[in-house]
Amino acid sequence: MNRIAQVFETLEYGPAPEAPDQALDWLDSHGRAFGHFIGGKWTKPANTFTTDNPATGEILAQISAADAGDVDKAVKAARKALKEWSALSGFERGRYLYAIARALQKHARLFAVLETLDNGKPIRESRDLDIPLAARHFYHHAGWAPLIDTQFPSHVPYGVCGQIIPWNFPLLMLAWKIAPALAAGNTVVLKPAEFTSLTALLFAEICERIGLPKGVVNIVTGAGETGEAMVSHDDIDKIAFTGSTEVGKAIRSVTAGTGKGLSLELGGKSPYVVFEDADIDSAIEGLVDAIWFNQGQVCCAGSRLLVQESIKELFIARLKRRMATLRLGDPMDKAVDIGAMVAPVQVERVRDLMQRGAAEGATIYEPDGEVPSVGCFVKPALVTNVSPANSLVSEEIFGPVLVAMSFRTPEEAVALANNTRYGLAATVWTENVNLALDIAPKLKAGVVWVNGTNNFDAAVGFGGYKESGFGREGGREGMAAYLKPVWMKDLKPAPAEPKRSDRATNPLDAEHLDRTAKMYIGGKQARPDSGYSRPVLGENGAFVGEVGEGNRKDIRNAVEVARKALGWGTTAAHTRAQILYYLAENLDARRTEFAERIKAQTGADGAAEVAATVARVFVCAGWADKYDGAVHSPPMRAIAAAMVEPLGVLGIVAPPELPLLGTLSLVAPAIAMGNPVVVVPSATAPLSVTDLYQVLDTSDVPAGVVNIVTGDPAVLGKVLAEHDGVDGLWAFASQETSTAFEKASIGNLKQTWTSRGLAYDLMDAQRYGAEFWLARATQVKNVWVPYGA
C-alpha cells in the first residue's frame, strides 16, 4: 500500500512544526534581557529572573522584577501623561487604538509564536484565537473612544489604572484591559504574569513604534510583590485584576475604604450541562473545546460535566473514544491539541488535586499514549464516581481534568450547576430551544453558552457572579467599568452628625410612650431577639419614641426570609413597577403624617423631604420595566442577549440624615430591579422607616422583599457585610466604618458601595437619582445563542 493510501486508512497526522525563527530573532535583538517600559522608555534590565519555554525547559529571556520604586516611577509617568491623554478628543484616542490594532494584525504571527513559546499553548490556538481577538478588542474600542461623550454623558475616566493579568491568555488579557482603559481616557500601569511577560513587552514596543504618547501605557514585570506594590499605591485610581479568587480577595482587602475602582475577574468551576436530546457528537466536540482548550488553564473552563442520566453511559463511552484521539505534544506543532502547562508548579498542583480526589473515591480515566519526557505536560483526564463534596468537583483545578456527574431532571441540573461558590460561565446543550432558554436564566453565571462554548467577542461583556468576581470586560458594561460620574470628583467630607442631648437613657425613662416600634421581617412585625429597645430622641433631647435593638440573629432572620423572596427578581418588571407606583401613591396619601414624624426627630420641616421621596419612588417605578438589556451581534452566526439581572439580597445601611428620603432613595431602585433588601435605618431617626410598615403592607409589596432591622448601623452593617447570604451591600457610613464593611465583605466577595464619609446631597435628584443606583443593583448575564443550520 502506498503512503497516501496508508494516510487515508489510518488518518494519522504527521508533524507540522511552526518555525520559531522570527520570535527568537526578536528576543536576540533585545539581548534576551528586558527592563521595564516606563514613560515611553526602556529601563536597563535589573534584578532579573528567567522566563522559560514550558514545553522544553529552555530559557527564553531574562525579565526584570520591579520593586516598589519601579512601580512608583511607572505610576508617576502615567499620572504625568493623564492630563494630555484624557484631554484628547475621543477621535484622536481612537486613532491610536486603531493603529495598535493594525500593528497587532501586521505582526500577528510573531505575537502568536512568541505566545506559544512563552506559555506552552498550541500554536493554532495562539494563531487563530488569541491574537485575532486581541486585535478585535483594539478595533472595537477604537470605535468606542469617540462615542464616550454621547453614550456616557457626564462621565470621566478614573485616572491612573493599575492592571494585573494572568499567564493563561497573556496578550488577550492585556487587550481586554488596556483597550477600554485607553478609550475612556485613562492611563495604564500593567503587570503581566511573571511566567508570561514576553508578549506584553512586545506590545510595549508596538506602543513605542506607533507613537503612543509617553506614559500612557507603562509595563512593569515581576511577581506577586510587584502586584502588591501596585495595589497598595496611593496614586492609582482603579485596579483591574484577573487571576485566582484567593488573590482577588487579598486585593479586595487592601483596597477596602480607599475609594479605588475595582474590577475582579476570578476563578470558576463552570458547569457543562448536556440534556438527553442534545446532539451528542456536537456536544462532545464542544466539551473538548470547553475543558482541553489551553490545557484546561481557563477560568471559564467547562470542568464540571453534568449529563442527563438516560444518556450518561453512551455519552461517556463516546467521550473516551474522542479523548483517545487528542494529540498531546509540542505546542509548536500545528496539529497538536494539547500543549504544555505553564510551569512545573502548575503541573504539581494538578497532580496533587487528582491524588486527593482519588483518595476521596474518584475514578480517574486517562487515554493511552506517551507523555513527552521533557516539559510540563499532563494527560487529559476524565473523573467519574464523584459526589458534589469531592475536592475535584468543588475546587478549581485549572488543568485538563474533567469531572462528570449525572442528573435526572432539569431542576436537578440547575441545582447541581449552581452548587458552587463560583459563577463565571456555563454551557447548555439541547435541541429544545424552550428548554435552553428556560435553563439559561436560572444558572448563576455571568456568561451562558447555548450549544457552543468559549465564545468571546469585544462587543459582549464577560465576567462573573459570586466568588468569580465582579465587573465586566468587553461590551458596553466593560466600557463603563473605566468611567465614573463627574460629580464624584467634587464630593466633600460629610459634616459630623449632630449630637443629641446627653440626657441619661435609663431604660425606664420612656415617659408617656406605651409602645415600641418593632422590626419588620418577612412581612410581619417582630420583636428584637435581644429583648432590648433604644430610645429615639428629638433635636431638643426629648423622647420621640423607641425602636428595637437589633442584633446578629435579627439580621440572620431577615436575610433568611429575603432569600426566600428571591423570586421577586423573576416577577414581571411591569408588576414591580405597579407595586412601586402604589407605594408612592400610599406614601403621598400620608405625607402630612410622615412630615410631622421627620420634624419630631430632626427638627427639620419634613414636607419637602416627603415630596422628594414620593417623586423618587415614582421615578424608580418608571425605570422598573425600562432598565433592561440588549441583543449583541458578534461577528459570527450567533446572538448574545445581555440580560440585566438583580444582584440578589441587598443589605442597605441608610444615611443618618434625610431619614425617609435617604432610605427610599436606596430601597426603591433596589427593589425596582428585583432585589429583596434588608434595611438598617438611621440610628437617630429610625421612626420614619418603621412607619413604612403599614405603607408596605397596603401597597402589595410581597413578604420578605423589604425587611427592616433597627439598631446600631455600624454593628448591624458589619453583620450584613459578613453574611454569605447577602449578595451586595450599600452603606452610608464614616470612612472608618466603610473600610470595616468593605473588609468584612470579602468572604463571598459581595459587591459593595460605601459613602466613605463623603457628603451626598440626596435631595439632588438630577445628580444622585435612580440611575446611579440601578447600575449598582444589577449585573449583566450574556446568553450566547447560535443560529443557522
N, C-alpha and C positions, 0 to 999 in steps of 0.2 A: 504493500500500500504506500503510495507516495505521501509526502509530508502534508500537502494540502488536504488530502482525504483524511489523514490522521487528525488534523486540527478540527475538521468538521465532525469527526467521530467523537473526539474527547472534549472539544470546546475548551481546551486548556489555553491559558494566557501565557504569552512569552513576556520577557522583561521589556518595559517601555520607560527607560530612565529619562528623567528631566536633567538637562545639563545645568550644573550649579555655577558655571564659569563667571557669568556676569556678576552674580551676587558675591562671589569670592573676590572678584576684581574690585568691587566697591569696598569690601572690607579692607582689602590691601591698600586701597587709595587713602584710607584713614589710618594706616599703620596698625590696623586691628586693635586700636585703643581709642576710646571715646571719652570725652569730657561731657559737660552739660551744655545745653543750649539756653543761654540766658541773655535777655536783652538783645537778641539778634546776633550774638557772638558765641563762639565755642570756647569753653574753658579748657585748660590743659587737663589731661587725664590725671586723676589723683585718687588715692585710697581705693584702688581698683579691685574688682573681683571678676571671675571668669563667667562667660555665658557659653554654654556647651550645646552641641548637637545631640539631642536625646536619643537619636537613632544609632549613633556611632560612639558617643562619648568624647568626640573630638572637640577641642577648644576652638570656638569661633572668634572670640574677641575678648578684650578686657574692657570692663564697664566701670565707670566711676560711681562710688557710693556717696550721695550727697549728705552732708551734715546740716545741722540747723543753720549754720552760716550761709551755706549754699542756697538753702530754701529761702532764707531771708533776702538774699540778693535777687532771687527769681521773683519773689513777691514784690519787691521794690521796683523791679523792672516792669512788671505787669501793672503796678499802680501808676507808674510814670506814663505808661502808654495809654492808660484808660481814657483820659480826658479827650485826647485827639481821636482815638478809635471810636468811642461812643458818640462823638460829635459828627462823625462822617454820616452822610446820608445812607439810608438802607441800600440804595442802589450801589453806592461806592463799596460798602462792605460786601454786598452780593457779588461784585465783580471779583474780589479777592477769593471768595469761596468758590466761584466758578473756575477761577484759574487753578485752584488746588485740585478741584475735581478733574480738570483736563490733564493736569500733571499726573494724577494717580492713574488715569486711563493710559496715558502715554507710557508710563513705566510700570504697568500692571504686572508684567511677567517678572520683572526684577523684585517687586514687592512680594509676589506670590512665592517665588523661590526662597527669598530671604526668610519669609514667614515660616515656611516648611522646615528649612534648615534649623531655625531657632526654636520652633515649637514642637515639631515632630508630627504634625497633622499631615494627611495625604495631600500631595501637590494638587490633585484635582479639586479638593475642597478649597484650598487657598486660591487657586486659579479661577475656579468657576463660581465660587460663592462669596468668600470673604472680601476679596479685593473689589469685585464689581459692586457689591453692596456698600462698601466704604465710599466708593466714588459716588454712588447714588445718594448717599446722605449729604455729601457736599453739594451736589447739584440741587437736591431738594431744598436745602436750607439757603442756598444762594437765592432761591425764589422766595423764601420767607423773608429775607432781610428787608426788601423794600416794602413789604406788607405790614411790618410791625406797627407803624403808626395808625393804620386804619383798622387792623384786626385786633390790636391790643392797645386801645387808646388809654392815655393817662397811665401808662406803664413805663418803667425804666429798667435798664439792666441792673443786676445785682451789684456788679463791680468786678472785683478780682475773684475768679473761681479756681478753687483747688480741686483737681480731678485725679482720682486714683483708679487705675484699671487693672484687670486680672490678666493672667497668662493664657487663657484658653482661646480668646479671639483678640490678639493684641492690636492689630490695626483697626479692626471693625469697632471695638470698644472705644478706641481713640476717636474715630469718626462720629460715633453716637454722641460723644460728649463735647468735642471741640466744635463741631459744625453748628449746633444750635446756640452754644455759648457765644460764638463769634457773630452769628447772625443777629443776636439780640443786642450786641454792643458791649459784651463783657470781654475782659482779657483773661488769660488762662495760664495757670501753672499745672502741668500734668506730670504725674509719675507713672511710668509703665511698671509692670511687674518685673522683679529682678531676674526672673528666668527668661523673659522675652522682651528685651528692650530694643532690639535692633531695628524693627520696622518703625518704631516711634522716632528713633534717631534719624532714619532715612526720611521720615516725614518732616522732621525739623529742617533737614537740608532742602526739601521741597519748598517749605515756607521761605527759606532764605533765597532760593532761586527765583521764586515768583515775585519777590519784592514785598512780602508782607511786612508792614511796619514793625520796627524793632520793639520787642517786649510784648507784643500782642499774644504770641504763643511762646511759652517757655517750657522746656523739657528737662526735668531733673530725674536722674536714675538713682536707684538704691533699693533697699529692702524695707522692712517694717519701720525701722527707726526714721527713715526719710518720710514715710507716710505720716508718722506720728508728729513730726515737726510741722508738716503741712496742716494737719487737722487742728493743732493747738496754736497755730499762728494767729495773732490778734488781728492782722490786717487782711485776712482772707474773708470774703463776704459770703461765700457759698462753698459747700463741699458736695461733690458728687462722687459716689463710691460704688463700684461693682466688685463683689467678692463674697467672702463667706459671711454667714449670719453672725458668727461669733465676733468677727472683726467689725461688722456693721454695728453691733450692739456697743462695742467699745467706742466707736466713733460717736454714736448717739450720746454716750455718757460724757465724752469730752466736750461736745458742742452744746450740751444742755445749758439753757439760760443765756447763751451768747447772742442769740438772735441771728445766727448764721443760717442761710438757707441750707437745706439738706435733702439730698436725693439718695436713696439706698436701693440698689438692685442686688438682691442677695441670693441665698441658696434656694433649692427647690427639690421636690420629690414628686414629680409630675405623674399623674395617672394617665394611662393609655387604655381607654375603655372600648372593648370590642363586643358588639351585640351579635346575636346569633344570625341575623340576616345580613351581616356585613359581607362584602366581597373579601374572602379570606386571603387570597393571594395578594390583593392590593393592600390589605391591612398589614400583612407580613412585610411587604416592601416598605410601607410607611414605618413600621416598627424598626426595621434595620436602620432607617434614617433617624428615627427618634432616639435610639439608645446607643448605636455604634458609630454614629457621626461624631467625628473628633474624639474617638476612643471613649465616648461617654462623658467626656470632660465638658459638659454643657449644663449650665444652671437649670435650663428648662428641659433637660433630657427626659424622655418618657420612660422612666426607670421602673415604674410600677405597672405591670400588665394586669388588667382586670378583664377577663374573658368570660363570656356567659357560659354557664356550666354545660349546656347542651352541646356546645362545640369545642369544649376545652381540649379533649383528647385529640381530636382531629387537628385543631389549631397548633397545639404543642408539637405534634408529630411533624407537621409541615414546617414549623419554625425551626426545629432541629435540623431538618434537611437543608433549609436555607442557610443556617449557621455554618454547616459543613462546607459551603461554597465561598464563604467570606475569606478574602486573602489578607493575611497578616504579614507585614514585612516593611521593606524600605519605603518610607513615605515619599521619597523622590521618584518612585516608580508610579507612573500614571495609571497603572492597572491595579494598584493596591487599595483595599477597602479600609483597612485598619492600620494606622501607623503607630508611632511610638508615643508613649505618655511623656509628660513634660519633663519629669525628673525622677531620679530613684526614690526620693522621699514620697512621691505620689504613688509609685508602684507599691511601696511597702504599706502605705495607708490602705490601699485597696485590698491587698492580700491579708492584712490584719483583720479588716472588717469581714472578709469572706470566711476566715477561720472562726471568728466569733459567731457569725451566722450559722455555720456548720455545727458548731458546738451547741447551738440552741435548737438543733434539729433540722436545719435546712438541707435539702438535697441540691447539689451543685452539678450542673452538666457543662462540660466544655467539649467542643468538637475536636476530633483528631487533628493532628498536624503539628509541625515543629514550630517552636518559638525561636527567633534569632538568638544566637548565643551572646551577642553584644547588643547593648541598647536597652531602653526602658519599654519593654513590650509585655503586654498582658493579653491573654486569650479572651475572646468574647465568652461570656458565661450566662447561663440561664439557671435561675434559682427557683425551685418549687418546694412544696411541702412546708409552707411557712404560714404563720399566723400574723395578724397585724402587729403583734408585740415583738416580732423578731427584729433584731438590730438592722438586718438588711432591708427590711420594709420601712422602718422608721427613720433611719439615718441616711443622709445624703452621701452616697458612695463616691461620686464623681469619677467613675471609671466604667469600663464596658461590661457592666453587670446588670442584668435584667431580672427582676423579681416578679413571679407570676402567681396570681390568685384568681379564684373564680367567684362569680356571683350568680344569683338566680333571677332576680327581678331588677327593673330599672331603679327602684327605690334603694335596693341594697347596693347597686353600683354607685349611686350618688353618695351613700353613707360611707362606703369604703374609700371612694375617691377623695372625699373631704376629711377623712380621718388622718390628718397630718397637720403639723404646725406650719407647714409651708403653704403657698398658694400662688405659684408663679404661672404655670401653664397646665393645660390638659388637652387630651385628644379624644375625640369620639368617632367611632366607625360604625355606621349603619346605613342601609339603603333607604331607611324610612325617614324622610325629611321632618315629619312631625315629631318623631322620637328625638331626632338630633336637636331640634330647636326647643324641645321641652327640657332636655337634659342640660344643654349648654348654660342657660342662665342659673341653674341650680349648682353648678360647680364653682367652688370658691377659688377662682384663679383669675389672674389678670388677662390671660390670653387663652382662648379655646379654639382649637383647630377641629373642623369637621371634615372627615375623610381626607386628611392630609396631616402634615406635621412640619414643624420648623419652618413655617412661612414667616418671612420678615420683610418689612419694607419701611423706608424712611417716612412714608405718609401715614403709617399706622403705629399707634403707641404700643410700647412694650413695657411691662412692669408687673409687680406682684401685689398680692394681698398678704395679710398676716405676717409671718416671720420671713417672707420673701422680700420684705421691704416696702417702700412707698415712693411715689413719684413715678413718672413715665418718661421713656426716651423714644423719640420719634413722634410724628403726628403733631396736631395742634397742642395736645396736652404736654408733649415733650418740649415744645417751644415755650409754653407758658412757664415751665419749670425754671427758666432762666430770666424771668421778668418778675417785677414786683410793682405794686401800685405806687405811684409817685408820692402820694401823701405819707408813705412810710418813712420817707426821708426827713419829714418835718415833725415827727412825734416828739413830744416833750415829756419829762417825768410827770407822773400824776401827782397832784397835791396830796399831802398827808390826809388820811381820813380824819374827819372832825371827831374830837374826843367827846364822849358822853360824860354826864355828871359822874363824879366819883362817889356818889351815894352808895352806901353799903347795899349789897344784893343778898340780904338774908332771904332764903327761900320762902319764908313765911310772909314777906312784905309784898304780898300780891294785892293789897288794898281791897278795892271793891270788886276786882275781877273774879268771875266764877267759872271760867273755862279756859282751857289751853288749846291752842291750835295744834292738831295732830299732824303726823306725817301723812303723805298721800302715796300709797304704794299699791299697784295693781288695781287702780280704780276705786280703792277704798281708803278711808281714813284709818290710820294705825297709830297706836301709842308707841312711843320710843322704847327700844329694848332696854335702855339704861334706867328707865323709870324716873328720870330727872327732866326738869324744864329749865329754860333760860329766859330771863326777862328781856323784854323789848322796851327800851327807854326812848322817849321823845327827845327833841332837841333841848328841852329845858330840864331833862333828867327825870321827868315824871313817867310812871309806868304807863305803857300803852297796851301791853299785852304780854303773853308768854307763848313760847313755842317749845317743842320737844328738843331735847339734847340728843341728837343722832350719834350713832357710833358705827363701828365696823359691821355689826350684824345687821343694822338697818340698811346699810349700803348693800350688803350681800343679798338681803331680801329684795331690794329694789332692782338690782341687776338681774336677779333670777327671774322676776316677772317681766322685766324688759326683754330678756332673751326669749321668753315665751311669746312676746309680742312682735318678734322679728317679721312675722307675716305682714305687718304694716308696710314693709318695703315692697311687697308684691301687690298691695292694694292698688287699684287703678288710680293713676295720678289725678284724674278728674274727681274721683271720690275724695282723695286727700284735700284737693282744692276746695271742694264744697264744705268739708268739715272746718277748714280754716276760715272760710268766709263766715260760717255760722259762729265760730268762736269770736271773730271780730265783731259780728253783729251783737252777740250777747254781752260782750265786754262793753260795747258802746252804750247799750241799754242801761248799764250800771256805772256809767262814767262818774257821776257825782259821788257815789259811794267810794269808788276807788281813789278819786282825787282827795277826798277827805282823809282816807287812810294814809295816803302818801304824806299829806300835810301833818298829820298827827305824829308820824315817825320822824320826818325830816325837817319839818318847819317850812318846807317849800310849797308853793302853790302847785298842786298836782294836776290841775286841769290840762295844762299844756302837755305834760308827760302822758296822761291818759290818751289825749287826742293823737299824739305821735305814735303811741303803742297800737291803737286801733288801725292807724294808717299802715304801720309796719307789718302787722299781721295780714292786712288786706293785700299788700304788695306780695308777700310770701305766698299767699293763696293764689295770686295770679301767676307766680312763677312755677307752681307745683306741676303743672302739665305743659310747661314750655321749656324748662331747663333740661334738654334731652340731648341725645347723641347725634351721630351722623353715620352715613354709609360711605366708606372709602373705596376707591377703585385702584388698587395697586396694579403694577404692570404685569399682570398675569391673569389667567382666567379664573378669577375669584373676586368676591367682595368681602370686605371686612366691616362688620357692623359694630360701631363703637357704642356700647350700651352704658349709659350712666346709671350707676347703682349706688345705693346708700352704703355708708361705711359699716353700719351695724348699730350696736348700742353706743350711744354717745354720753359721756359724762360732761356735765356743764357746771362750772363754778361761776355764778353770776357776779357782776360787778357790785361793789359796795354802794355806789351812787345810782340814781335813777332806778330804784328797785323793781318797778314794773316794766318799764321800757328796756332796761338792761337785761332782764331775764328773757322777755319775749323776743327781743332782737336776736337772741341765740336759739331759743326753743323753736320759734316759728320756722326759720329756714331749715332747721334740723329735721323737724317732723314733716315739713313740706316735701323733703327729699326721701322720706320713708324711714328715717332713723327713730327708733324708740330712744327716750332720753331719761337720764337720772340727773335731777337738778338739785344743786345746793344753793339756796337763795342767799342774798345779802345777810350778813350777820347782824347788821344794825337795823335793817328794815325788812325783815322777812315776811311780815304780815301781808304785804301787798301780793305776795306769791301764794301764801296759804289761803288767801281769799279767793284764789282762782279755782279752788276745788269744785265749787258749785258751777262755775262757768264751764269747766271741762266736762263735768257730768252732763250738763244740759246742752252741750254742743256736739254730742255723739262721738267724742274722742274715745277710741277703744281703750279698754282697761289695759294698763301696762305700757301704753305709748308715752305717757308723761308721768313720771314718778318724782316726788319731791321729798327730800330729806333735809330737815333743818339742823343747824348746829354750827360748829366751828368750821368755816370753809377750808382753812389750812389743814386741819386734821382729816376732814371728810374727802377733800380733794386728793390728798395723798393716797387714801384708800382706793379711790376710783382709779388713780394712776397706776396703782399696783395690780388691780384686779384683771385677771386674764379674760374675764367675760366682758370687759369693756373694750370696744374697738377704737375709740377715739376720745380725746379729752380737750375741751376748751376751758380756759380758766383766766379770769381776771384776778391777778394777784401781784404781789410785790416781786421785785427782782429775785430776792432770796427764795420766796415760796415758789415762784415759777420754775426756778432752777431745780428745786427739790421735786416738783411734779414731773418735770421732763426726765430727770434721772430715774424716778420711780416707774416711769412708763416703759422702761427697757425690756421688762420681762417678756412681753408679747409684741414689742415694737409697735405699739399702738400709735396712731398719728396724733400729734398734739399741736395745739395752738395756745400760747400764753401771752398775756399782755406785757409781762416782764416789767411791771411798774410804770409803764408808759400811759399817757393820757389819751383815751379815745372818747371823743365827744359823740356819743351815740344819738344825740338829738339831730346830728347832721346826717340826714337820710341820703343825701347825694354821695357823701364820702364813705360812710360806713353802712351802706344799705345792704339789702338782702344778697346781692350778687357776690359780695366778698365772702359771705358765709356759705352760700350754696356750693361754691367750688370746694370748700373745706369739708362739706358734709357728704361729698360724693367721691367715687373713684370710677375709673373707666375700665370696662372689660371689652376687649376686642374679640369678636367671634368671626373667624375666617370660614367662609363657605364657598367651596369651588362650584363652578357651573360649567355646563357644556358636556358633550359626550366624550 
